[in-house]
Amino acid sequence: MKLSVFLIAAMFALTLLTACGKPTAPESASSDNYGTTHEGKAPEGRNELPGK
């Protein structure tokens, strides 16, 4: 019984480590195109940046 609880806890810990181990942000992230759509266009309507 104790061995099975230990194995289940170890599997759960390994699952968390693999799922949450590293960030998913791209390595080449830059702010050059901040405020544009995925097509590189300026946002319109409710998606516009404040102050414009």
Buried (B, 14 or more C-beta within 10 A) or exposed (E): EEEEEEEEEEEEEEEEEEEEEEEEEEEEEEEEEEEEEEEEEEEEEEEEEEEE
